[in-house]
Structure formats: structure tokens, C-alpha cells
Amino acid sequence: MGIRCGGSVRLGLAAGVAVFFGLGAAAVAQSPFGTWTRPVDQPVIRPVKDSTFADPITGKMVHWQALHTFNPAAIVRNGKVYVLYRAEDDSGSRMIGGHVSRLGLAVSNDGIHFQQMPEPVLFPAKDTQEDRESPGGVEDPRIVESPDGTYVLTYTQWSRKLDRYSVGIATSRDLTHWQKQGPAFLGAYSGRYDTYKYKSAAILTERKGDKLVATKVKGTYWMFWGDLGIRMATSDDLIHWTPVESSPGEVKVVLKPRPGLPDSDFPEAGPPPVLTKQGIVMLYNGKNKDGEGRDPKLKAGTYAVLQAVLSADNPEKILERGDAPVFQPQLPFEQSGQYAAGTTFSEGLVFFKGKWWMYYGCADSFVGVATAVVR
């Protein structure tokens, strides 16, 4: 969710059925996701206060996941679920964005019980990205597998010194050793976006067996990114990305805030969207406004998960967008903690053991999980 940070779609139809507007006659299709439910009523990843790590920036030992563990990416590898999660240490000021964030790795045989690795796998270091990631950190990952088996990670690079954030790209073959590739938009349009502030990026995928693999539409890969509105970018190699513009210097916004609805403050990119025969199915995070124009059915400031469907032939075209959350804060650990307004902030999506599994951040403090049957 912001660095400084289960209902059903309200369409008047049977559960799980969506009308695709804009197609003329009554084209009807089903979402691939059934109703999201919690298999357990507690977080699946929590802080570990005694985990220590030799910080390469300061040279000191730090308790790297002592305060908060949240906002997870997820991938299936060799029959297990791997989650990369944002972990905050106990340094800095006691406020959102005031700590150092690193990415931890956890693995599970059943999707629920996780073993957290003792040290982070991606972190600020004395490398080519130091100025963009320190002091501040690496935050809020999303992950996909490329067609050749390489893992591609999008994450937020945050520098308090520069007061700047951007989407960083990193690649790996084993999920533990990562090569930082730098900012996603670096060099695009002759450098027009080199100092642009942007975050929250999810790459389009397609389900192939139990894997979600990055896929192309119209001969190119697609990324959906941003908060305050969800935008798009394209790439030939999953590393170098070009924002989609409505005019030179103006980024095109495909999903905008909607007054009176759960995304009245803004929509923000969620986990990697999935290309289906019915369209591109996108789970995304909506923040409710605080004040006039908010959704009265949710607390002010709440982050809930919503769903939209975009055209499989034209990702810039919205076919359907639900008015009600498909998942929202309900349990105590989702409504208390570092972000007490209530948060189910979805960033991880996998197909595992014949179900869909969604991993989400809880109040900027923990990682939770929900599952849905295949429709």
C-alpha cells in the first residue's frame, strides 16, 4: 500500500457472473475466482524479533524483521509456495515509512504454514541502486515467472534522502539470489520518466498448469502500475518498460477513483493480473476516502480488494468493474496494527493444490491468506 504509507460484485446477477459492458449484446462470462474465504483466522507470516542481519550499508547487525512483515508477493516453485514479503526493522522513527524495509523469503508445503528464512534476500546495499534505496528500503513486491523460467520481481525503491520512489526490477533463477536491474522506466522516452515518482507494479500473466507465467498481448508484455489511479506500461523483455501515454508526457490512466465506492480515494495495483478467455482479470486494491465522497459501508481509509476485467485484445479497455469489494478487512489483525484503518492489501496470487490463493498485507503489520475455488 502507500509508502507513507468479502463481498460479491454488485451487478444484480448470480454470484460469480459478470456482464461485460461495452460489447453490445449480452456477453456474459464467469470470473475464474470463486468467493474468497480465509482458511485460517490468523496471520501466516509474522515478525521475528530475534532475526539479525549484517546491514551492508551501516556495517551493523540489525533486527531486520522485528517490527512488521507485510505486503507479500507469491509464486509456486517445485510444488511449494514461496512468499517474498516486506519486512521492517526496528530502526528509525515510529511511523509508516520511517523504518528500513527489506524483502524476506518464506516457503510452505501447504500454503498456510511458512518457514521464514533467517536473512533477507533483497535489501539496500552498496550497489548501483544504493542512492535509490537508502536510507529507505525496498518495499511491496510482486513476482512473475518469465517464459524461460526466470523470476521477475517488481518492487518499490524508496529513498528518504532523495524523497523519491520508483519501481525497481530484479531477476533471479532461484528466488534467493537476485540481480537488481534498476528502475523500470529508466531511459523511456529519452529519459522523460527518469525522475518520475511511481510504485506498485503488477505484470500480466497467464495460467499454465500450476504456474502463472508472464504473457504477451498484441506482441508485448504489459504492466499495470501506480496508485491514485492504475496505469499501464509495455515491454519486450520484462526489464525495460515504457509507460503508455495519452499524449506526450501524460500517462494514460485506465482505472480512476470513483466517488462513493471502495476506491473513492484511489485504486492501486494488486497482484499480477491473469489473462483468461473472458478477458484480463485484475484484482486491485481500493482505498476509501476520509470525508465527503467515501463509501459509507466501509471505514474511512480502509483498503479492500476489488476486481476489474479488461479486454483480452486491448488491455486499455475496461469490460467490467465491480462496485463492491471481493475481499475486505474483517478480523482483528486486519483492522489494527501499524495501519489501523483496516487493510487487506493484495499483492500475491498463485494457483496451488487446485485452488487460487491470495496473499495480502494486514494493516501494514502481517501477512494473511485467502483461498477461492476455481470457477
N, C-alpha and C positions, 0 to 999 in steps of 0.2 A: 504494500500500500504506500501511501505518501511517505517520502523520505523524512520530511519534517511532519515530517510524517514520512422450512421447506414447503414453500407453497407451490402451486402449479401455475402455468402460464394462463393469464386471464383472457381467453378468447371465446368463451362460451361454447366450447366443444368438449368432447370426451377427453379424459386425461391423456396426455402424451400426443395429441393430434394437433397439428398446426396448419392454419391456412396460409399459403404463400401468396401474399398480396402482390399485385403488380404483374401477375402472369395472365391476366384476362379471366378466362373461365375458371371454375373451381378446381384448382390444382391443390390436392391435399396430400400431405406426407406425414410420417411419424418421425419424431426425434429419435436418435439412437439411444438416448438415455431414458431409463425409467425414473421413478421417483427416488430422489436421493435420501438415504437413511444412514444413521450412524451405527456402525457395527459395535462400537464401544462408547461409553459415556464419559470418556476421559481423554486427555491428550495422548498421542502416541510418541511424541518426542518432547522432552523437557530439558531445561537447563541442567548442566552437570557442573557443580560449583568447584570440584577439585580437579577438573581437566586443565592442564597447563600446557603452554606452548611458548617456544623461544621466538619472540617477535623480531623479525629481521630488520624492522625499521629502528626500534629503540635498543635492541640487544637485550631486553629484559624478559623475564618469564612473566606471562600474563595468564589470567584465568579467562580463556578466550570464549567460553560458553557459559559463563557464570550467571548472567542476568536473564537473557531471553533467547529462545530458539524458535524461529517462526518463518513464515513465508517460504514454503518449500517448492522445489522442482522435483519431478519424479520420472523414473524410467525403469523399464523391465530389462534385465540382463541375466542371461543364464538361469532363467526360471525364478529369479528373485526380484524384489522391488528395492531399488536404490533411491534414496531421497537426499537431495542436496538442500540444505536449509541455511537460512541466515542466523548467525549466532552473534550475540553482542557480549562483549567483555564487561568487566566492572570498572573500567576507567572512564574518565570524562564526567561531564555534567549529567545529573539525573533527569534527563529529558529525552524525548524522541529525537533521534539523530545526534545525540550528544556522546555516544559511545563509539568504539571501533567495531565494525562488522566484518566478519569473515564467514566463509562458507564451509559448513561441516558436511560430512557424509555419513549416512546411516543405511543399514541393509536389513532386510526382513525376508523370512521364508514364507510368511503368511499375510503380509501386508499390514499387520497390526503391531506385532512385537518387533521392535527395532534394536539393533546393536549400533550404538553411536561410536564412530571412530575416535581415537584419543586425540588426534590433532586435525586442524582444518586442512582442506585440500585446495582452497583458493583464498588468497589473502593479500593485503597490501605488502609489497616487498620493494627492495631496491632494484627495480627493473624499469623497463621503458614506460610503464604505466604509473610509476610512483606518484608523480605530481597530480594525476587524476584520481588517485585512490587514497592518498594520505595527506594530512590526517582526515579520516572519514571512514573509508572502507569499501567493501564490495557487498552488494545487497541484492535481495529479491530476484533469485534466478528462475529461469525457465530453460528446459532442456529438450532437445530432439535428437534423434538418430538420423544421420545422413544416409543416402542410398549405399554408400561404400562402407558403412559401419562406424564411421567417425561420429563421436558425440559432439554436438554443437550447443554451447551454453550461451544464453544471453543473460546479462546481469547489469545492475546499475553501479557505475563508478561514481563515487561521491567524494569530493574534496572540499572540506571546510575552508581550507586556505584560499582556494580559488573561488569558493562559493559557486561551484559548478558541478553538474551531474550529467552523465551521458550513458548510453547503452554500450557496454563492452561486450566483445565476442571472445570466447575461449573455446579451444578444441581439445579433445582427448580421445585416446583409444581404450582407456581402462577405467575412467571415472575418478582416478586418484591423482594422475599426473596431467596437469593442464598447461596448455600453451596459450598465453594471452595474445590475442590478435589485434587489440586496440579498439577504438571507438567504431561503432557500426557505420556511421555516416562520414567518417574522416575522408576528405577528398571529393565527396559527392558534389556535383555542380561546381567544380573548380574551387572547392573549399567553402562554399556558402554555408554549410552546416558544421564547420569545424569547431565553433564555439557555442553552438546551439545547446540549450538545456532540454534533455529528453530522457525518458526512462520507460520501464515496463514494456518489454517486447516479447511477443509470442509468435513463433514461426509455424506456418501452416503445415499440417501433417495428413497422412492417410494411414488407416489401419491396415497392416499386413500381418495376418496371424495375430500374435500377441504383442506386436510391436507397433508403435506409432512412428512412422518414418516421414521425414521431410519430403514434400511433394511439390510439383510444379503445376501451375495453371497458366495457360497461354505462353508456355515455354519458359517460365521464370518462377523462382521461389518467391513467396510472399511472407511478409512480416506485418503483424498488427501491433501497434505500439502506442504508448502515451497514456497520460491521464488528462483530465479536463476535456477529454474527447479522445476517441480512438482513431488513429491514423494508419497509414499503410506505407510500406517500402518494398522494393523488389531487389532481387539479387540473382546472379548467375552462379555463385559459388558458396552461398550461405555465410560468407565472411564480410564481403564488401557490399553495402546496402545503399540504395538510392531512394530517398523519400518520394512518395507520389505527391505531386503538386497540382493544385487547381489553377495556378498561374505562377510565373517566376517569383520565387521567394515566399509563396503562400502554400503551406502544406494543406492537402485535402483532408477533411475530417469526415469519416464515414459514420461514426456513431457520436452523437452530440447529447448533452444533458437534456432532460425532459422534465419540465415543471410538474410537481405533484406526484412524481413517481420515484421509485427507489434510487434512480440515478439522477435525481434532481440537481445535486451539486455537480457530479460528473461521473461518466463511465471511465473505467481504467482497464487496460488489457489484463486478461486472465491467463489460463493455461494455454498451451498450443491448440488452436482450433483444429477440427477434424473435417476433412473433405469426404462427403458421402454422395450417394446418387441424388439425394434430395437437395444438396447444397452444402455450403461450408457452415458447420455447426460450431458456434462460438459461445463458450461460457466466458462471461466477463464480470468484473467487479463494479458495482454501482455504489456511490456514496450519497447518502441522503443529506439534504441541506439542513442547516441550522437556522430556522426562521421561516419567513414567508416563502412559499413555493415548495416546501418539503412534502414528502409523502407522510400523511398523518398516521398511517398504520405502522410506521417504524419510528424508533427513537431518532432524534436529531443526531447526525453524524454517523449513523450506522453504515457499515459496509456489508452488503449482501451480494449473492451471486445471481446473475441474470443470464438469459440466453437469447441469442440472436441467430438468424440464419441468413447467410449471404449467398449470392448466386455462384454456383459451381463454375460457370463460364465467365463470370465477371465479378471478382471479389469486391468491386466498388459499389455493387448494387445490393441493397437490403431487401430480402424477401419477407422476413418476419422478425419481429422483435417483441418479446414478452413484456407485459406491464407489471408482472408480479415476480418476486424472487423465486428461483427454483431451490434456493438454499439460503438460510439466514441464521443469525445468532439466536440461540435458544438456551444453551446450557450455561451454567455459571462461569466456566473458564473461557467462554466465548464473549462474555459481557463484563469482564473485569480484568485488571492487569494494566499493562502499560497504556493501552488504548481502551479506556473504559466505556466508550460509547457503544461498543459491540462490533465485533469483526468476525466474519468468515471470509477470508481473503484467499481466493482460489488461485493457485499457480501451478499445481501438479495434477496431471491426468494420465492414467495408464489403463490398459486393458490387461487384467490379471485374473487367472482362475475363472474365466468365463464371465467376469463382471467388469464394470467400469469402477475405477477407484479414483476419487478426487482428494487431493491433499491440500490443506488450506491453513493459513495462519490464523491464530486465535488471539485477538486483542493485542497484537504485536508482542506476544509472550510465549505461545506454544504452537505446536503443530497438531492438527486434528485430521481425521479421515472420514469420508463418507463413501458409500457404495451405491451403485444403481445397476439393476438388471438390464440386459440387452433387449431393446425393443425390435 
